[in-house]
Amino acid sequence: MKGLLLRAVTRLRLQRPAFRTYEALASLRGLGRKAPPAEDGLPVPPPRLIMRVAGTPDARWFLDSGRAAADAIRGTLDRAGRPLDELGAILDFGCGCGRVTRRWVTLDGAAVHGSDRNEPAVDWCRRNLQFAGFEMNGLAPPLAHADASFDLVYALSVFTHLTEELGLAWAAELARVLRPGGYLYVTTHGAWYRDRLTPEERRAFDAGGIVVRRPEAVGSNLCAAFHPHAYVQETLAGALEPVEFVPEGATGNPYQDVHLLRKP
């Protein structure tokens, strides 16, 4: 066991600097491109922040995918009979530099909040998206918010980078800050990604278990988690009630599944 742990840590020490170098070089390429004007009139984040949330410094993709994600959230809530415009408070968990949060600038009456563990991203949001409130969070719970604070919490491609232990802890924490009748909207790597798994990983996935690659890099894009539909609804959801499942429905996070859960 100690040998396995040592090898995992050694791999991470080698992979993380290489990945950070890749991010930095890609961000530098983005500096040479003029950011397109945003239709919402809000500032566009710098390439280095876009790279962290999008995996590319492309500002156009950042803006277009944020719009698509917001539209998917709206559509899902409409089908649930709880239009977004009727909500009192919303939390973007894992907001990054506001890719989706910025889409709520025109909401009338809803208190919009974001939370993320990336301090530069949160700082940028506080300075440039002043219609919303932003807080830092750690790798593990808790959040800075009180019980029953929100009608909607959404987490786009967040659980895709968490170990099972942290995923369950965060699912419980997000349920804590939901009001009764509130919704949790999450996206996950589901069956579309099955063919990318090794035979051993596929067996675990097909048996209904979560598959986590590079758990030693939890919380970063190097860590990748894959969730079968049944696992989300029967285990990750905890006391929350499944409302809707849309395979590959996360249009702003291509090919990820959408799960809408409700707090009784």
TORMIKOL-192544 format. One line per field, with one value per residue: residue number from 1; residue in three letters; x negated, y negated, z negated of N, C-alpha, C in turn. Coordinates in Angstrom, 3 decimals. Layout:
BEGIN
k = NUM:...
r = ALA:...
n.xx = X:...
n.yy = Y:...
n.zz = Z:...
ca.xx = X:...
ca.yy = Y:...
ca.zz = Z:...
c.xx = X:...
c.yy = Y:...
c.zz = Z:...
END
This chain:
BEGIN
k = 1:2:3:4:5:6:7:8:9:10:11:12:13:14:15:16:17:18:19:20:21:22:23:24:25:26:27:28:29:30:31:32:33:34:35:36:37:38:39:40:41:42:43:44:45:46:47:48:49:50:51:52:53:54:55:56:57:58:59:60:61:62:63:64:65:66:67:68:69:70:71:72:73:74:75:76:77:78:79:80:81:82:83:84:85:86:87:88:89:90:91:92:93:94:95:96:97:98:99:100:101:102:103:104:105:106:107:108:109:110:111:112:113:114:115:116:117:118:119:120:121:122:123:124:125:126:127:128:129:130:131:132:133:134:135:136:137:138:139:140:141:142:143:144:145:146:147:148:149:150:151:152:153:154:155:156:157:158:159:160:161:162:163:164:165:166:167:168:169:170:171:172:173:174:175:176:177:178:179:180:181:182:183:184:185:186:187:188:189:190:191:192:193:194:195:196:197:198:199:200:201:202:203:204:205:206:207:208:209:210:211:212:213:214:215:216:217:218:219:220:221:222:223:224:225:226:227:228:229:230:231:232:233:234:235:236:237:238:239:240:241:242:243:244:245:246:247:248:249:250:251:252:253:254:255:256:257:258:259:260:261:262:263:264
r = MET:LYS:GLY:LEU:LEU:LEU:ARG:ALA:VAL:THR:ARG:LEU:ARG:LEU:GLN:ARG:PRO:ALA:PHE:ARG:THR:TYR:GLU:ALA:LEU:ALA:SER:LEU:ARG:GLY:LEU:GLY:ARG:LYS:ALA:PRO:PRO:ALA:GLU:ASP:GLY:LEU:PRO:VAL:PRO:PRO:PRO:ARG:LEU:ILE:MET:ARG:VAL:ALA:GLY:THR:PRO:ASP:ALA:ARG:TRP:PHE:LEU:ASP:SER:GLY:ARG:ALA:ALA:ALA:ASP:ALA:ILE:ARG:GLY:THR:LEU:ASP:ARG:ALA:GLY:ARG:PRO:LEU:ASP:GLU:LEU:GLY:ALA:ILE:LEU:ASP:PHE:GLY:CYS:GLY:CYS:GLY:ARG:VAL:THR:ARG:ARG:TRP:VAL:THR:LEU:ASP:GLY:ALA:ALA:VAL:HIS:GLY:SER:ASP:ARG:ASN:GLU:PRO:ALA:VAL:ASP:TRP:CYS:ARG:ARG:ASN:LEU:GLN:PHE:ALA:GLY:PHE:GLU:MET:ASN:GLY:LEU:ALA:PRO:PRO:LEU:ALA:HIS:ALA:ASP:ALA:SER:PHE:ASP:LEU:VAL:TYR:ALA:LEU:SER:VAL:PHE:THR:HIS:LEU:THR:GLU:GLU:LEU:GLY:LEU:ALA:TRP:ALA:ALA:GLU:LEU:ALA:ARG:VAL:LEU:ARG:PRO:GLY:GLY:TYR:LEU:TYR:VAL:THR:THR:HIS:GLY:ALA:TRP:TYR:ARG:ASP:ARG:LEU:THR:PRO:GLU:GLU:ARG:ARG:ALA:PHE:ASP:ALA:GLY:GLY:ILE:VAL:VAL:ARG:ARG:PRO:GLU:ALA:VAL:GLY:SER:ASN:LEU:CYS:ALA:ALA:PHE:HIS:PRO:HIS:ALA:TYR:VAL:GLN:GLU:THR:LEU:ALA:GLY:ALA:LEU:GLU:PRO:VAL:GLU:PHE:VAL:PRO:GLU:GLY:ALA:THR:GLY:ASN:PRO:TYR:GLN:ASP:VAL:HIS:LEU:LEU:ARG:LYS:PRO
n.xx = -0.835:-1.926:-3.852:-2.286:-1.025:-3.242:-4.124:-1.923:-1.982:-4.445:-3.926:-2.033:-3.579:-5.153:-3.285:-1.707:-3.314:-3.851:-1.294:-0.526:-2.367:-1.490:1.042:0.198:-1.231:0.795:2.479:0.864:0.900:3.518:3.412:2.741:5.013:7.810:10.373:13.776:16.540:18.693:22.057:23.577:22.469:20.662:17.340:14.756:13.040:9.432:7.206:5.788:7.461:9.773:8.759:8.439:11.063:12.217:10.491:9.391:8.125:9.889:11.934:14.370:15.465:15.744:17.718:19.877:20.329:21.020:23.443:24.925:24.940:26.379:28.848:29.554:29.918:32.089:34.052:34.331:35.320:37.705:39.128:39.466:41.338:40.604:39.740:36.755:36.801:38.502:37.228:35.706:33.062:29.844:27.120:24.011:22.008:18.645:17.945:15.877:14.474:16.900:18.317:20.936:22.363:22.462:24.542:26.841:27.266:29.422:31.543:34.446:34.919:33.805:31.341:28.043:25.328:21.917:19.427:16.109:12.923:10.747:8.805:7.885:9.858:12.249:11.704:11.607:14.278:15.583:14.751:15.698:18.237:20.422:23.078:23.589:22.822:19.776:17.924:15.135:14.332:13.150:11.247:12.670:15.921:16.920:19.355:19.591:22.132:25.371:27.668:30.315:30.316:30.692:32.662:31.911:29.086:26.340:23.921:21.572:19.738:18.194:18.324:17.138:14.466:13.849:13.054:14.711:15.260:15.044:16.936:19.362:19.383:19.581:22.020:23.802:23.334:24.210:26.875:27.511:27.474:29.607:32.993:36.068:37.776:36.107:33.713:31.064:28.727:26.707:23.834:22.311:19.734:20.936:22.439:21.650:18.941:17.984:16.592:14.080:12.919:10.800:10.797:11.043:11.969:14.378:15.818:16.205:17.688:19.957:21.003:22.159:20.583:18.614:15.966:12.704:10.063:6.658:6.838:5.176:4.843:7.076:9.716:8.576:8.179:6.781:7.701:10.227:13.577:16.073:19.468:21.963:25.423:27.239:25.716:25.558:28.256:28.979:26.995:25.171:27.083:28.185:30.424:31.883:34.386:34.608:35.414:35.181:33.372:31.028:29.434:26.287:27.033:25.919:25.389:23.570:21.361:20.096:21.396:21.659:23.773:26.956:28.327:31.129:32.050:34.151:34.839:36.662
n.yy = 1.210:-1.271:-1.534:-1.859:-4.278:-5.981:-5.873:-7.039:-9.638:-10.457:-10.393:-12.431:-14.644:-14.863:-15.166:-17.425:-19.891:-19.759:-19.941:-22.469:-23.991:-23.530:-24.787:-27.427:-28.034:-27.743:-29.782:-31.993:-31.928:-32.652:-35.325:-36.667:-36.920:-38.879:-39.461:-38.683:-41.000:-40.879:-39.903:-40.555:-42.822:-42.783:-42.574:-40.491:-37.686:-37.321:-35.326:-33.400:-32.831:-31.965:-29.669:-27.962:-27.213:-26.363:-24.807:-25.727:-28.762:-30.187:-32.812:-33.152:-30.568:-30.308:-32.252:-31.403:-28.756:-29.215:-30.539:-28.453:-26.598:-28.000:-28.209:-25.513:-25.004:-26.715:-25.537:-22.985:-23.578:-24.825:-22.634:-21.273:-22.783:-25.022:-27.900:-29.703:-32.480:-32.825:-32.200:-32.801:-32.833:-31.908:-29.665:-29.354:-26.821:-26.240:-28.280:-29.416:-31.802:-33.022:-32.023:-31.037:-32.318:-35.042:-35.106:-35.566:-38.215:-39.752:-38.810:-39.359:-40.194:-37.888:-36.727:-36.367:-34.162:-33.056:-30.494:-29.381:-27.661:-28.817:-31.455:-33.740:-33.685:-34.091:-36.609:-38.093:-37.870:-39.222:-41.817:-42.359:-41.302:-42.588:-42.448:-40.169:-38.041:-36.754:-34.021:-32.369:-28.888:-25.843:-22.847:-20.840:-20.644:-23.137:-25.320:-28.934:-29.684:-29.886:-27.406:-26.264:-28.346:-28.694:-28.487:-27.235:-25.350:-24.929:-22.783:-22.621:-20.369:-19.810:-17.703:-15.937:-16.053:-15.138:-12.937:-9.938:-10.142:-12.946:-13.836:-12.824:-14.175:-16.857:-16.771:-16.367:-18.742:-20.683:-20.019:-20.772:-23.611:-24.113:-25.211:-23.792:-22.075:-23.121:-22.973:-20.881:-20.956:-19.083:-18.177:-15.378:-13.008:-10.561:-7.674:-8.203:-8.470:-5.968:-4.288:-5.325:-4.337:-1.979:1.657:2.769:0.526:0.123:2.380:1.827:-0.533:0.383:1.989:0.211:-1.501:-4.379:-5.686:-6.787:-8.604:-9.379:-10.190:-11.394:-13.937:-15.342:-17.686:-19.146:-19.602:-17.409:-15.237:-12.902:-11.960:-9.458:-8.848:-6.484:-6.532:-5.372:-5.436:-8.169:-8.801:-7.016:-7.000:-9.305:-11.330:-11.155:-12.211:-13.664:-14.014:-12.396:-14.155:-14.699:-13.209:-13.740:-12.354:-13.225:-15.858:-18.280:-20.969:-23.076:-21.895:-19.758:-16.533:-15.681:-14.325:-15.428:-15.925:-16.476:-17.206:-17.195:-18.835:-17.491
n.zz = 0.000:-0.829:1.125:3.441:2.841:2.735:5.397:6.655:5.604:6.587:9.351:9.494:8.760:10.973:13.027:12.407:12.571:15.342:16.401:15.495:16.884:19.479:19.302:18.874:21.237:23.151:22.300:22.845:25.640:25.967:25.306:27.560:29.007:29.732:27.471:28.091:28.148:25.345:25.264:23.086:22.132:20.083:18.601:20.089:18.860:18.318:20.440:18.843:16.697:17.976:19.154:16.975:16.318:18.667:20.122:22.384:23.809:25.293:25.740:27.064:27.060:24.299:23.726:25.366:24.495:21.863:22.189:23.350:21.246:19.299:20.610:20.659:17.933:17.401:19.072:17.921:15.350:16.066:17.101:14.757:13.544:12.120:12.762:13.484:13.126:11.027:8.730:5.511:4.555:5.746:6.169:7.655:7.622:7.655:9.389:10.835:13.039:13.520:15.770:16.169:14.175:14.925:16.693:15.320:14.877:15.650:14.196:12.307:9.111:7.977:5.745:6.485:6.188:5.986:5.605:5.089:5.136:6.217:5.809:7.441:9.465:8.038:6.985:9.385:10.210:8.105:8.593:11.137:11.660:10.235:9.574:8.243:5.376:4.042:2.721:1.152:1.110:-0.443:0.402:-0.767:-2.425:-4.947:-3.231:-3.092:-3.642:-5.225:-6.606:-4.456:-2.446:0.315:3.331:5.612:6.369:8.417:9.936:12.158:13.897:11.602:9.700:11.335:10.872:8.383:5.655:4.471:1.700:1.187:3.006:1.977:-0.463:0.398:1.771:-0.330:-1.712:0.119:0.189:-2.379:-2.271:-0.665:-0.357:-1.630:0.911:2.767:5.530:6.729:9.225:11.176:13.178:14.767:15.722:17.636:19.165:21.804:21.739:21.299:23.103:22.995:20.794:19.081:19.430:16.819:15.393:16.727:15.952:13.232:13.473:14.883:12.950:11.327:9.841:8.860:10.816:10.441:11.663:11.125:8.300:6.479:7.377:6.711:7.094:9.091:12.692:13.487:12.101:12.690:12.595:12.994:13.296:12.944:13.915:12.030:9.696:9.065:8.563:6.546:4.591:4.506:4.399:1.866:-0.578:1.179:3.753:6.878:9.834:12.601:15.285:17.737:20.245:21.523:21.519:20.786:22.226:22.163:21.163:22.898:23.624:21.023:18.437:17.159:13.987:12.094:8.880:5.995:2.898:0.287
ca.xx = 0.000:-2.804:-4.486:-1.307:-0.845:-4.459:-4.118:-0.882:-2.475:-5.525:-3.268:-1.406:-4.642:-5.615:-2.189:-1.156:-4.071:-3.668:0.045:-0.534:-3.110:-0.565:2.032:-0.442:-1.527:2.070:2.952:0.070:1.439:4.776:3.147:2.638:6.329:8.687:11.613:14.970:17.396:19.715:23.390:24.151:21.804:19.761:15.957:14.364:11.851:8.180:7.035:5.312:8.612:10.631:8.105:8.668:12.431:12.681:9.517:8.954:8.177:10.770:12.981:15.652:16.013:16.116:18.997:20.937:20.640:21.725:24.834:25.565:25.160:27.476:30.084:29.889:30.458:33.431:34.970:34.570:36.204:39.032:39.801:39.795:42.388:40.029:38.955:35.611:37.140:39.312:36.408:35.249:31.614:29.159:25.689:23.162:20.938:17.583:18.291:14.737:14.487:18.241:18.763:22.397:22.913:22.684:25.789:27.981:27.227:30.736:32.588:35.108:35.362:33.056:30.008:27.122:24.084:20.968:18.413:15.058:11.687:9.686:8.853:7.869:11.142:13.224:11.361:12.039:15.742:15.981:14.462:16.305:19.635:20.825:24.494:23.647:21.896:18.863:17.198:14.170:14.542:11.992:11.398:13.714:16.888:18.233:19.515:19.736:23.549:26.199:28.631:31.522:30.081:30.872:33.698:31.205:27.629:25.887:22.493:21.276:18.436:17.474:18.205:16.281:13.069:13.795:13.082:16.021:15.421:15.323:18.197:20.466:19.364:20.091:23.446:24.500:23.208:25.087:28.237:27.692:27.758:30.852:34.264:37.024:38.348:35.073:33.164:29.634:28.505:25.301:23.449:21.337:19.283:21.760:22.235:20.987:17.499:17.669:15.589:12.756:12.439:10.114:11.716:11.297:12.812:15.724:16.497:16.641:18.734:21.160:21.536:22.800:19.650:17.901:14.586:11.930:8.691:5.723:7.451:4.188:4.948:8.476:10.013:7.976:8.597:6.072:8.550:11.447:14.511:17.114:20.590:23.148:26.703:27.806:24.927:25.954:29.612:29.164:25.946:24.739:28.237:28.496:31.846:32.534:35.224:34.368:36.516:34.976:32.065:30.902:28.138:25.564:27.857:25.203:24.946:22.408:20.275:20.490:21.501:21.932:25.167:27.593:29.159:31.862:32.471:34.988:34.845:38.053
ca.yy = 0.000:-2.433:-1.648:-2.417:-5.688:-6.695:-5.999:-7.999:-10.978:-10.763:-10.712:-13.745:-15.655:-15.007:-15.577:-18.744:-20.973:-19.681:-20.436:-23.911:-24.570:-23.502:-25.849:-28.727:-28.240:-27.949:-31.117:-32.966:-31.961:-33.395:-36.758:-37.255:-37.008:-39.897:-38.872:-39.234:-41.721:-40.049:-40.449:-41.066:-44.076:-42.600:-42.286:-39.105:-37.375:-37.105:-33.935:-32.468:-32.409:-31.179:-28.373:-27.124:-26.688:-25.861:-23.946:-26.453:-30.206:-30.760:-33.617:-32.896:-29.324:-30.616:-32.968:-30.589:-27.598:-29.730:-30.770:-27.151:-26.012:-28.736:-27.811:-24.161:-25.129:-27.296:-24.558:-21.916:-24.097:-25.025:-21.333:-20.895:-23.677:-26.036:-28.794:-30.364:-33.857:-32.840:-31.798:-33.896:-32.833:-30.923:-29.499:-28.709:-26.171:-26.028:-29.321:-29.850:-33.242:-33.507:-31.615:-30.936:-33.320:-36.295:-34.997:-35.914:-39.648:-40.355:-38.243:-40.388:-39.768:-36.745:-36.970:-35.456:-33.948:-32.100:-30.022:-28.643:-27.578:-29.512:-32.837:-34.738:-33.691:-34.734:-38.038:-38.697:-37.963:-40.278:-43.122:-42.567:-40.846:-43.130:-42.183:-38.921:-37.927:-35.631:-33.558:-31.293:-27.642:-24.965:-21.601:-20.103:-21.538:-23.694:-26.592:-30.089:-30.043:-29.292:-26.388:-26.661:-29.677:-28.800:-27.741:-26.455:-25.248:-24.112:-22.446:-22.187:-19.704:-19.885:-16.341:-15.235:-16.175:-14.832:-11.543:-9.553:-10.691:-14.379:-14.017:-12.598:-15.267:-18.078:-16.594:-16.613:-20.161:-21.442:-19.759:-21.582:-25.024:-24.217:-25.349:-22.726:-22.305:-23.646:-22.037:-20.735:-20.624:-18.702:-17.489:-14.325:-12.131:-9.357:-6.545:-8.615:-8.351:-4.580:-3.718:-5.868:-3.660:-0.706:2.778:2.868:-0.606:0.354:3.355:1.112:-1.472:1.156:2.535:-0.877:-2.215:-5.540:-5.453:-8.017:-8.560:-10.312:-10.773:-12.204:-15.312:-15.723:-19.114:-19.752:-18.976:-16.148:-14.211:-12.717:-11.010:-8.992:-8.460:-5.854:-7.167:-4.829:-5.881:-9.535:-8.834:-6.163:-7.191:-10.694:-12.182:-11.123:-12.374:-14.435:-13.208:-12.582:-14.778:-14.487:-12.788:-14.006:-11.882:-14.145:-17.068:-19.480:-21.567:-23.933:-20.983:-18.730:-15.082:-15.342:-14.094:-16.368:-15.346:-17.460:-16.609:-18.118:-18.638:-17.352
ca.zz = 0.000:-0.887:2.426:4.375:2.502:3.120:6.855:7.014:5.267:7.538:10.624:9.384:8.750:12.347:13.905:12.098:13.227:16.792:16.708:15.267:18.004:20.621:19.101:19.041:22.654:23.842:21.930:23.595:27.006:25.913:25.188:28.891:29.631:29.164:26.970:28.726:27.203:24.712:25.519:21.841:21.796:18.953:19.007:20.365:18.060:19.063:20.887:17.814:15.899:18.866:19.335:15.802:16.269:19.958:20.771:23.571:23.560:26.315:25.108:27.726:26.504:22.920:23.730:25.981:23.653:20.693:22.587:23.535:19.928:18.666:21.288:20.212:16.574:17.531:19.643:16.951:14.302:16.664:17.163:13.377:13.063:11.210:13.624:12.862:12.771:9.810:7.587:4.664:4.361:6.588:5.917:8.652:6.863:8.632:10.372:11.626:13.324:13.840:17.106:16.166:13.250:15.642:17.454:14.463:14.595:15.911:13.348:11.507:7.789:7.447:5.196:7.173:5.451:6.525:4.662:5.770:4.347:6.949:5.316:8.515:10.160:7.155:6.945:10.648:10.176:7.174:9.177:12.455:11.689:8.934:9.313:7.474:4.261:4.241:1.541:1.318:0.376:-0.449:1.148:-1.480:-3.091:-4.598:-2.539:-3.981:-3.674:-6.271:-6.200:-3.722:-1.875:1.764:4.051:6.625:6.388:9.550:9.923:13.516:14.003:10.331:9.195:12.290:10.449:6.954:5.224:3.936:0.353:1.264:3.721:1.038:-1.450:1.020:2.059:-1.590:-2.039:1.008:-0.292:-3.598:-1.992:0.102:-1.062:-1.296:2.228:3.653:6.510:6.996:10.632:11.315:14.401:14.497:16.801:17.580:20.074:23.047:21.536:20.945:24.008:22.665:19.598:19.256:19.155:15.378:15.004:17.275:15.092:12.030:13.886:15.223:11.703:10.596:8.975:9.381:11.237:10.256:12.136:10.491:7.094:5.762:7.884:6.482:7.141:10.272:13.937:13.646:11.503:13.481:11.999:13.908:12.447:13.544:13.593:10.802:8.556:8.715:8.034:5.366:3.589:4.399:4.086:0.443:-0.887:2.241:4.638:8.312:10.569:14.031:15.755:19.168:20.730:22.407:21.612:20.341:23.488:21.938:20.807:23.863:23.392:19.635:18.073:16.240:12.930:11.287:7.621:5.211:1.450:-0.195
c.xx = -0.870:-3.493:-3.566:-1.119:-2.051:-4.502:-3.098:-1.345:-3.565:-4.946:-2.690:-2.460:-5.190:-4.539:-1.765:-1.969:-3.901:-2.312:0.110:-1.298:-2.228:0.471:1.416:-0.725:-0.255:2.622:2.189:0.534:2.733:4.575:3.074:3.957:7.163:9.997:12.815:15.795:18.461:21.082:24.037:23.493:20.840:18.338:15.744:13.099:10.603:8.020:6.632:6.459:9.576:10.072:8.418:10.068:12.839:11.729:8.995:9.013:9.131:11.944:14.340:16.287:16.497:17.500:20.132:21.319:21.359:23.181:25.577:25.868:26.320:28.820:30.524:30.478:31.880:34.431:35.318:35.518:37.614:39.800:40.201:40.895:41.900:39.143:37.877:35.975:37.987:38.512:35.926:33.748:30.988:27.685:25.043:21.964:19.857:17.713:17.127:14.761:15.814:18.771:20.279:23.027:23.284:24.023:27.011:28.049:28.592:31.853:33.151:35.559:34.599:31.699:29.069:25.808:23.213:19.969:17.393:13.818:10.521:9.748:8.779:9.202:12.211:12.972:11.811:13.557:16.205:15.790:15.275:17.764:20.300:22.317:24.663:22.657:21.053:18.087:16.187:14.669:13.269:12.223:12.503:14.690:16.313:18.159:19.686:21.205:24.318:27.091:29.768:31.415:30.554:32.038:33.087:29.708:27.276:24.375:22.172:19.853:17.576:17.256:17.359:14.815:12.892:13.728:14.469:16.259:15.781:16.638:19.390:20.539:19.946:21.568:24.274:24.462:24.115:26.550:28.525:28.097:28.996:32.046:35.146:37.727:37.343:34.446:31.642:29.485:27.027:25.066:22.313:20.881:20.062:21.410:21.535:19.485:17.060:16.554:14.186:12.136:11.685:11.107:12.039:12.205:14.235:16.495:17.016:17.798:20.038:21.803:22.166:21.892:19.025:16.475:13.837:10.505:7.879:6.346:6.476:4.212:6.359:8.650:9.419:8.474:7.858:6.868:9.845:12.307:15.641:18.234:21.684:24.410:27.227:27.033:25.346:27.302:29.764:28.153:25.586:25.877:28.547:29.996:32.588:33.296:34.860:35.612:36.386:33.536:32.029:29.523:27.540:26.281:27.171:24.591:23.755:21.177:20.478:20.327:21.658:23.433:25.649:28.454:29.822:32.426:33.227:34.915:36.284:38.447
c.yy = -1.262:-2.659:-2.257:-3.905:-6.506:-6.904:-7.022:-9.429:-11.405:-11.144:-12.105:-14.848:-15.894:-15.591:-17.021:-19.886:-20.967:-20.250:-21.950:-24.624:-24.616:-24.619:-27.220:-29.021:-28.495:-29.339:-32.196:-33.059:-32.760:-34.894:-37.439:-37.399:-38.081:-39.253:-39.490:-40.007:-40.792:-40.702:-41.016:-42.372:-43.981:-42.313:-40.796:-38.805:-37.199:-35.623:-32.962:-31.983:-31.579:-29.771:-27.436:-26.510:-25.994:-24.873:-24.516:-27.940:-30.931:-31.495:-33.377:-31.617:-29.551:-31.262:-32.090:-29.407:-28.031:-29.991:-29.445:-26.484:-26.687:-28.354:-26.420:-24.182:-25.667:-26.255:-23.449:-22.376:-24.363:-23.711:-20.852:-21.770:-24.722:-26.971:-29.545:-31.763:-33.956:-32.483:-33.020:-33.984:-31.651:-30.878:-28.750:-28.139:-25.720:-27.026:-29.713:-31.358:-33.688:-33.138:-31.557:-31.986:-34.603:-36.286:-35.398:-37.410:-40.303:-39.768:-39.330:-39.793:-38.599:-37.195:-35.922:-35.383:-32.949:-31.706:-29.190:-28.632:-28.269:-30.995:-33.881:-34.822:-34.391:-36.234:-38.737:-38.872:-39.097:-41.665:-43.409:-42.125:-41.286:-42.992:-40.948:-38.973:-36.680:-35.323:-32.487:-30.044:-26.809:-23.746:-20.751:-21.094:-22.043:-24.898:-27.703:-30.433:-29.270:-28.191:-27.030:-28.072:-29.823:-27.960:-26.854:-26.512:-24.430:-23.952:-21.829:-21.644:-19.931:-18.482:-15.474:-15.268:-15.891:-13.329:-11.216:-10.177:-12.172:-14.643:-13.851:-13.718:-16.543:-17.946:-16.861:-18.090:-21.014:-21.217:-20.601:-23.010:-25.209:-24.423:-24.139:-23.050:-22.852:-22.552:-22.078:-20.218:-20.320:-18.044:-16.521:-13.670:-10.822:-8.349:-6.934:-8.387:-6.900:-4.009:-4.248:-5.160:-2.383:0.430:2.921:1.741:-0.417:1.350:2.682:0.170:-0.733:1.784:1.458:-1.667:-3.411:-5.123:-6.785:-7.780:-9.671:-10.992:-11.634:-13.657:-15.857:-17.236:-19.834:-19.034:-17.674:-14.978:-14.121:-11.629:-10.717:-8.364:-7.746:-6.561:-6.695:-5.292:-7.278:-9.528:-8.074:-6.435:-8.668:-11.610:-12.217:-11.211:-13.180:-13.505:-13.454:-13.139:-14.504:-14.075:-12.986:-13.526:-12.862:-15.488:-18.359:-20.175:-22.497:-23.162:-19.716:-17.287:-14.706:-15.180:-15.192:-15.590:-16.494:-16.737:-17.651:-17.784:-18.564:-18.474
c.zz = 0.000:0.456:3.459:4.137:2.948:4.639:7.315:6.758:6.237:8.898:10.601:9.430:10.151:13.258:13.671:12.706:14.739:17.194:16.537:16.391:19.251:20.499:19.371:20.510:23.453:23.537:22.674:25.041:27.046:25.825:26.549:29.607:28.946:28.736:27.677:27.714:26.634:24.887:24.267:21.401:20.636:19.439:19.254:19.569:18.928:19.421:19.786:16.929:16.721:19.016:18.182:15.789:17.551:20.612:22.079:23.246:24.502:25.663:25.754:27.197:25.080:22.871:24.267:25.099:22.374:20.988:22.724:22.196:19.212:19.294:20.844:18.806:16.619:18.023:18.673:15.855:14.833:16.705:15.778:12.791:12.094:12.028:12.846:12.367:11.502:8.561:6.801:4.521:5.090:6.194:7.071:7.893:7.842:9.761:11.267:11.820:13.935:15.209:17.215:15.261:13.975:16.389:16.624:14.159:14.784:15.062:12.433:10.182:7.196:6.923:5.777:6.400:6.203:5.464:5.423:4.880:5.028:6.611:6.425:9.268:9.328:7.082:8.221:10.660:9.260:7.785:10.440:12.582:10.390:8.639:8.416:6.320:4.406:2.973:1.947:0.595:0.436:0.416:0.539:-2.104:-4.402:-3.673:-3.562:-4.228:-4.750:-5.705:-5.412:-3.129:-0.424:2.285:5.133:6.350:7.626:9.490:11.274:13.593:12.763:9.767:10.123:11.896:8.952:6.719:4.670:2.570:0.395:2.001:2.795:0.003:-0.852:1.381:0.801:-1.964:-1.157:0.638:-1.538:-3.278:-1.101:-0.819:-0.756:0.021:3.226:4.501:6.541:8.420:10.793:12.671:14.085:15.799:16.680:18.647:21.373:22.955:21.287:21.815:23.748:21.466:19.966:19.003:17.667:14.906:15.519:16.419:13.821:12.348:14.155:13.996:10.831:9.688:9.661:9.744:11.131:10.736:11.464:9.260:6.305:6.208:7.690:6.464:8.319:11.521:14.219:13.083:12.304:12.852:12.979:13.081:13.246:13.077:12.247:9.573:8.114:8.016:6.719:4.253:3.417:3.952:2.596:0.211:0.173:3.192:6.103:9.002:12.068:14.294:17.261:19.627:21.734:22.552:21.222:21.550:23.326:21.507:21.633:23.396:21.929:19.414:17.132:15.251:12.173:10.070:6.804:3.733:0.955:-1.136
END
